[in-house]
Amino acid sequence: MKKQTQAIHLQYERRDAYDALSVPVYNTLAYEFDNAAMMSEAFTDKIKAPDYSRVENPTVTNLERRVAALTDAAHATAFNSGMAAISNTIMALAAQGKNIVTSKHLFGNTYALLVGTLRRFGVKVRLRDLTNIEAVRESIDEDTCCVFLEILTNPQLEVADLKALAEVAHEKNVPVVADTTVIPFTQFSAKSLGVDIEVVSSSKYVSGGATSLGGLVIDYGTPYNGDFAKRLYGEMLFNFGAYMTPQVAYMQTIGLETLDARYRVQSNNALELAKKLQTLSKIQYVNYVGLEDNPYHELAQRQFGKTAGAMICIELADKEACFQFLNNLKLIHRATNLFDNRSLAIHPASTIFGGFSESMRKSMDVKDTTIRLSIGLEDVDDLFEDIKQALGENEK
């Protein structure tokens, strides 16, 4: 069965009392049991039954099962945000004295978590160029708890060789944790590329129009993960309380059903628009891995398939030009987030990375001249015309 069909037709774990085609929203905290023995067995995981919605809820379980089926994963766990998915994953893997090998090219909050928050708990971070496989190999030792990366960095749009990274990590029994948010898990197999644990901000593509916050941890159950699954469920869900709500799970299940159709439009729009943007004189560079002249094009195609996501970055003359461009937009929205149905534009250096010092932004290759575009479902010609007028390209 193909993925798009699986996303819609996976059977419920239990038959609904009224045979509802859409899984109901179970707005409940607790669940009743027929007797004390069953109650005890549920709480000690001897039988499969929810006991409290902080760790399990039928609506959320339905979404988790669909994601696991689509990715061929051992387990999928839903959290209340993408950052919750990342932080719970890292906390389940790390410990005092351990180290994480990662890149300086990370989403701002992820960078702050790894470099700032975790260091207070005795976890070290080794920032390396993940496109340099030998440098990664030399950085992994007996205290390395994972190699962490974004498969397409935001906003640099750098692509690392996942198979090569996995090979050097697995040589020392270290798992690879990949944030795959930028390319939907319905489009490629992270598992086949050697990824052991996948983290996803389901607030993006999956939510289907920026309607809800959520995150997913997709565990492939490889030998390199150790007791990760046990810790994620037995410690993180119970002790940190960051489980997805049933209302969000319901909305994101609907989003998952339409993901393939939406993504095909968005990724096609992004490629067509990126080609058009290359013709504009006031844009100094168009960064999109779907373009054949992009340095990561061949690797991205090999890893992720023919599509390249729906994020484009453009380089303008300076910060002032970026702000003027944003102020002139009439159709594209000035807003954060990615992969909304609407197209969005943001200046990452002054917003997402605004809390970092200038020297830190420079070390992370976050430039004052960069505009990040998230491409939606609108007509490409309308988007192009809005960008042209915002740049003043229509002026004679």
C-alpha positions as CSV (number, residue, x, y, z in Angstrom):
1,M,0.0,0.0,0.0
2,K,1.4,3.4,-1.0
3,K,2.1,6.1,1.6
4,Q,-0.8,8.4,0.6
5,T,-3.2,5.6,1.0
6,Q,-1.8,4.5,4.3
7,A,-2.1,8.1,5.6
8,I,-5.9,7.9,5.1
9,H,-6.8,4.2,5.6
10,L,-4.9,2.8,8.5
11,Q,-7.3,1.0,10.8
12,Y,-7.9,2.2,14.3
13,E,-6.3,0.4,17.2
14,R,-9.8,-0.4,18.5
15,R,-13.1,-0.2,16.6
16,D,-15.0,2.9,17.4
17,A,-18.3,2.4,19.2
18,Y,-20.2,4.3,16.5
19,D,-17.9,3.3,13.5
20,A,-16.9,6.9,13.0
21,L,-14.7,7.4,9.9
22,S,-12.7,10.1,11.6
23,V,-11.3,9.2,14.9
24,P,-13.2,11.0,17.7
25,V,-11.5,13.6,19.9
26,Y,-11.2,11.9,23.3
27,N,-11.4,14.9,25.6
28,T,-10.7,12.9,28.8
29,L,-7.9,12.6,31.3
30,A,-8.8,9.2,32.9
31,Y,-10.2,5.8,31.8
32,E,-12.3,3.4,33.7
33,F,-11.4,-0.3,34.1
34,D,-13.6,-3.3,34.6
35,N,-11.7,-4.5,37.7
36,A,-8.6,-3.8,39.8
37,A,-6.5,-6.4,38.1
38,M,-7.0,-4.8,34.7
39,M,-6.3,-1.4,36.1
40,S,-3.0,-2.7,37.6
41,E,-2.0,-4.4,34.4
42,A,-2.7,-1.2,32.4
43,F,-0.6,0.9,34.7
44,T,2.3,-1.5,34.5
45,D,2.1,-1.9,30.7
46,K,1.1,-5.6,30.8
47,I,-1.9,-4.9,28.7
48,K,-2.4,-2.3,25.9
49,A,-4.8,0.2,27.4
50,P,-4.7,4.0,28.2
51,D,-4.6,4.9,31.8
52,Y,-4.0,8.7,31.8
53,S,-3.9,11.2,29.0
54,R,-0.6,12.7,30.0
55,V,1.1,9.7,28.5
56,E,-1.5,8.1,26.3
57,N,-4.8,9.1,24.6
58,P,-6.7,7.3,21.8
59,T,-6.8,10.3,19.5
60,V,-3.1,10.8,19.9
61,T,-2.3,7.1,19.5
62,N,-4.1,7.1,16.2
63,L,-1.8,9.8,14.9
64,E,1.3,8.0,16.3
65,R,0.3,4.7,14.6
66,R,-0.2,6.4,11.3
67,V,3.2,8.1,11.4
68,A,4.9,4.8,12.5
69,A,3.2,3.0,9.6
70,L,4.2,5.7,7.1
71,T,7.8,5.6,8.2
72,D,8.2,1.9,9.0
73,A,9.3,2.9,12.5
74,A,9.3,0.9,15.7
75,H,7.6,3.7,17.6
76,A,6.3,7.2,17.0
77,T,5.6,9.5,19.9
78,A,3.7,12.8,19.6
79,F,4.7,15.9,21.7
80,N,3.2,19.3,22.1
81,S,5.8,21.1,19.9
82,G,8.8,20.5,17.7
83,M,11.1,21.8,20.4
84,A,9.5,19.4,22.9
85,A,10.3,16.6,20.5
86,I,13.9,17.7,20.2
87,S,14.5,18.3,23.9
88,N,12.8,15.1,25.1
89,T,14.9,13.1,22.6
90,I,18.1,14.7,23.7
91,M,17.3,14.3,27.4
92,A,16.5,10.6,26.8
93,L,19.9,10.1,25.2
94,A,22.2,12.5,27.1
95,A,23.6,12.5,30.6
96,Q,26.2,14.4,32.6
97,G,29.7,13.9,31.0
98,K,28.2,12.9,27.6
99,N,28.8,14.9,24.4
100,I,26.8,15.7,21.3
101,V,28.4,16.1,17.9
102,T,26.4,18.6,15.9
103,S,26.6,21.6,13.5
104,K,26.8,25.3,14.1
105,H,24.0,25.5,11.4
106,L,20.9,24.9,13.6
107,F,17.6,26.5,14.2
108,G,18.1,29.2,16.8
109,N,16.2,27.5,19.7
110,T,17.8,24.1,19.0
111,Y,21.3,25.8,19.1
112,A,20.4,27.5,22.4
113,L,19.2,24.2,23.9
114,L,22.3,22.3,23.0
115,V,24.9,25.0,23.5
116,G,23.3,26.8,26.5
117,T,20.7,24.8,28.4
118,L,22.4,21.4,28.3
119,R,25.8,22.7,29.2
120,R,24.3,23.7,32.6
121,F,23.6,20.0,33.2
122,G,27.1,18.9,32.2
123,V,26.4,17.9,28.6
124,K,29.1,19.0,26.2
125,V,28.5,20.0,22.6
126,R,31.0,19.7,19.8
127,L,30.2,22.0,16.9
128,R,31.6,20.6,13.6
129,D,31.2,21.0,9.9
130,L,29.0,18.0,9.3
131,T,29.9,18.0,5.6
132,N,33.4,17.1,6.6
133,I,33.0,13.4,7.5
134,E,36.6,13.0,8.8
135,A,36.1,15.9,11.2
136,V,33.0,14.2,12.5
137,R,34.7,10.8,12.8
138,E,37.5,12.4,14.9
139,S,35.0,14.1,17.2
140,I,33.1,10.9,18.1
141,D,34.3,9.1,21.2
142,E,33.1,6.8,23.9
143,D,31.2,9.6,25.6
144,T,29.3,10.7,22.5
145,C,25.6,10.1,22.9
146,C,24.4,11.1,19.4
147,V,25.2,12.9,16.2
148,F,22.5,15.6,15.8
149,L,21.7,17.5,12.6
150,E,19.0,19.1,10.4
151,I,18.8,17.4,7.0
152,L,18.4,20.8,5.4
153,T,19.7,23.6,7.7
154,N,17.6,26.7,8.4
155,P,18.3,29.2,6.9
156,Q,21.7,28.2,5.4
157,L,20.1,25.3,3.4
158,E,23.2,23.1,3.9
159,V,22.8,19.4,3.2
160,A,25.0,16.7,4.9
161,D,25.6,13.2,3.6
162,L,23.3,11.2,5.9
163,K,24.7,7.7,4.8
164,A,28.3,8.8,5.4
165,L,27.4,10.4,8.8
166,A,25.6,7.3,9.8
167,E,28.5,5.1,8.8
168,V,31.0,6.9,11.0
169,A,28.5,7.2,13.9
170,H,27.6,3.6,13.8
171,E,31.2,2.5,13.8
172,K,31.3,3.7,17.4
173,N,27.7,2.6,18.2
174,V,26.4,6.2,18.3
175,P,22.9,7.0,17.0
176,V,22.1,9.6,14.4
177,V,19.3,12.0,15.3
178,A,17.9,14.0,12.4
179,D,15.5,16.9,12.3
180,T,13.7,16.2,9.1
181,T,11.1,19.0,9.3
182,V,12.0,20.6,6.0
183,I,11.3,17.6,3.8
184,P,8.2,15.6,4.8
185,F,8.8,12.0,6.0
186,T,6.2,10.9,3.3
187,Q,8.7,11.9,0.6
188,F,11.8,9.9,1.5
189,S,13.0,7.2,3.9
190,A,15.3,8.6,6.7
191,K,15.6,5.0,8.0
192,S,17.2,3.8,4.7
193,L,19.7,6.6,4.9
194,G,20.9,5.4,8.3
195,V,19.0,7.8,10.6
196,D,18.2,6.1,13.9
197,I,15.8,8.7,15.4
198,E,13.9,11.3,13.5
199,V,12.4,14.5,15.1
200,V,9.8,16.6,13.3
201,S,8.0,19.8,14.0
202,S,4.5,18.7,13.0
203,S,3.5,22.3,13.4
204,K,4.8,22.8,9.9
205,Y,3.7,20.6,6.9
206,V,1.7,18.1,9.0
207,S,-0.6,20.6,10.7
208,G,-2.0,21.7,7.3
209,G,-2.1,25.4,7.5
210,A,-0.4,26.5,10.8
211,T,-3.4,25.5,12.9
212,S,-1.7,23.7,15.7
213,L,1.6,23.1,17.5
214,G,3.1,19.7,17.6
215,G,6.2,17.5,17.4
216,L,7.0,13.9,16.5
217,V,9.8,11.6,17.6
218,I,10.1,8.7,15.2
219,D,12.2,5.9,16.7
220,Y,13.5,3.3,14.2
221,G,14.5,0.9,17.1
222,T,18.0,0.3,15.8
223,P,20.7,-1.3,17.9
224,Y,22.4,2.1,18.3
225,N,19.5,3.6,20.2
226,G,20.1,1.5,23.4
227,D,17.3,2.0,25.9
228,F,16.0,5.2,24.2
229,A,12.5,3.9,23.7
230,K,12.2,2.9,27.4
231,R,13.5,6.3,28.6
232,L,11.4,8.3,26.2
233,Y,8.2,6.7,27.4
234,G,9.0,5.7,30.9
235,E,10.8,8.8,31.9
236,M,10.2,11.7,29.5
237,L,6.4,11.4,29.0
238,F,5.8,10.7,32.6
239,N,8.2,13.2,34.1
240,F,8.2,16.1,31.7
241,G,4.5,16.0,30.7
242,A,4.9,17.3,27.1
243,Y,2.5,14.9,25.4
244,M,0.4,16.1,22.5
245,T,-3.2,17.1,23.2
246,P,-6.1,15.1,21.6
247,Q,-7.4,18.3,19.9
248,V,-4.1,18.9,18.2
249,A,-3.8,15.2,17.3
250,Y,-7.2,15.3,15.6
251,M,-6.3,18.3,13.6
252,Q,-2.9,17.0,12.6
253,T,-4.4,13.6,11.6
254,I,-6.5,15.5,9.1
255,G,-3.4,17.4,8.0
256,L,-1.6,14.2,7.5
257,E,-4.3,12.9,5.2
258,T,-3.9,15.9,2.9
259,L,-0.1,16.3,3.3
260,D,0.9,14.7,0.0
261,A,-1.5,16.8,-2.1
262,R,-0.4,20.1,-0.4
263,Y,3.3,19.3,-0.5
264,R,3.2,18.5,-4.2
265,V,1.8,22.0,-4.9
266,Q,4.1,23.7,-2.5
267,S,7.3,22.1,-3.7
268,N,6.4,22.6,-7.3
269,N,5.6,26.2,-6.5
270,A,8.9,26.7,-4.8
271,L,10.9,25.3,-7.7
272,E,9.1,27.4,-10.3
273,L,9.4,30.5,-8.2
274,A,13.1,29.9,-7.4
275,K,13.8,29.8,-11.2
276,K,11.8,33.0,-11.7
277,L,13.6,34.8,-8.8
278,Q,17.0,34.1,-10.5
279,T,15.9,36.6,-13.3
280,L,15.6,39.5,-10.8
281,S,18.5,41.9,-10.7
282,K,18.1,43.0,-7.1
283,I,18.4,39.5,-5.8
284,Q,22.0,38.7,-5.5
285,Y,21.6,34.9,-4.9
286,V,18.7,32.4,-4.8
287,N,19.4,29.6,-2.4
288,Y,17.2,26.5,-3.1
289,V,18.5,23.0,-3.4
290,G,16.0,22.2,-6.1
291,L,18.0,24.4,-8.5
292,E,20.5,22.5,-10.6
293,D,23.3,25.0,-10.0
294,N,22.9,24.7,-6.2
295,P,26.0,23.0,-4.7
296,Y,23.9,20.6,-2.7
297,H,21.5,19.8,-5.6
298,E,22.9,16.4,-6.5
299,L,23.1,15.2,-2.9
300,A,19.7,16.5,-2.0
301,Q,18.2,14.7,-5.0
302,R,19.9,11.5,-4.1
303,Q,18.7,11.6,-0.5
304,F,15.3,13.2,-0.7
305,G,14.1,12.5,-4.2
306,K,13.0,14.9,-6.9
307,T,11.4,17.5,-4.6
308,A,13.3,20.0,-2.5
309,G,10.9,21.4,0.0
310,A,9.1,24.7,0.1
311,M,11.7,27.0,1.7
312,I,13.7,29.5,-0.4
313,C,16.3,31.9,0.8
314,I,17.3,35.0,-1.1
315,E,20.2,37.4,-0.6
316,L,19.7,41.1,-1.0
317,A,22.2,44.0,-0.9
318,D,22.0,44.7,2.9
319,K,19.8,44.7,6.0
320,E,18.1,47.9,4.9
321,A,17.1,46.4,1.6
322,C,15.7,43.3,3.4
323,F,13.6,45.5,5.7
324,Q,12.3,47.6,2.8
325,F,11.4,44.4,0.9
326,L,9.4,43.1,3.8
327,N,7.7,46.3,4.3
328,N,6.7,46.5,0.6
329,L,5.1,43.0,0.5
330,K,1.4,43.0,-0.2
331,L,0.4,39.4,-0.6
332,I,3.2,37.4,1.1
333,H,2.8,37.6,4.9
334,R,5.4,39.0,7.2
335,A,5.4,36.1,9.7
336,T,7.5,33.3,11.2
337,N,6.7,29.6,10.8
338,L,7.3,27.4,7.7
339,F,5.1,25.5,5.2
340,D,1.8,27.3,6.0
341,N,-0.8,27.2,3.2
342,R,0.0,30.9,2.9
343,S,3.4,32.2,1.8
344,L,5.5,33.8,4.5
345,A,8.6,36.0,4.6
346,I,11.0,36.7,7.5
347,H,14.4,38.2,8.1
348,P,16.0,35.5,10.2
349,A,19.0,37.5,11.6
350,S,16.8,40.1,13.3
351,T,14.0,37.7,14.4
352,I,14.7,34.0,15.0
353,F,18.4,34.7,15.7
354,G,17.8,38.2,17.1
355,G,18.7,37.2,20.6
356,F,22.2,36.1,19.5
357,S,25.1,38.5,19.4
358,E,26.5,39.7,16.0
359,S,29.6,37.6,16.4
360,M,27.5,34.5,17.2
361,R,25.3,35.0,14.2
362,K,28.4,35.4,12.0
363,S,29.9,32.1,13.4
364,M,26.6,30.4,12.5
365,D,26.5,31.9,9.0
366,V,23.3,33.8,9.6
367,K,23.6,36.9,7.4
368,D,21.9,40.3,7.6
369,T,21.3,40.0,3.9
370,T,19.1,36.9,4.0
371,I,15.4,36.7,3.5
372,R,13.7,33.4,4.2
373,L,10.6,32.6,2.1
374,S,8.1,29.8,3.0
375,I,6.1,29.0,-0.2
376,G,2.4,28.2,0.1
377,L,-0.4,27.2,-2.1
378,E,-1.0,30.4,-4.0
379,D,-0.5,30.9,-7.7
380,V,3.2,31.3,-8.5
381,D,2.7,34.2,-10.8
382,D,0.9,36.1,-8.0
383,L,3.8,35.4,-5.6
384,F,6.4,36.5,-8.2
385,E,4.6,39.7,-9.0
386,D,4.4,40.5,-5.3
387,I,8.2,39.9,-4.9
388,K,8.9,42.0,-8.0
389,Q,7.0,45.0,-6.7
390,A,8.4,44.7,-3.2
391,L,11.9,44.8,-4.7
392,G,11.0,47.8,-6.9
393,E,11.7,45.7,-10.1
394,N,8.5,47.0,-11.7
395,E,9.8,50.6,-11.5
396,K,11.1,52.1,-14.7
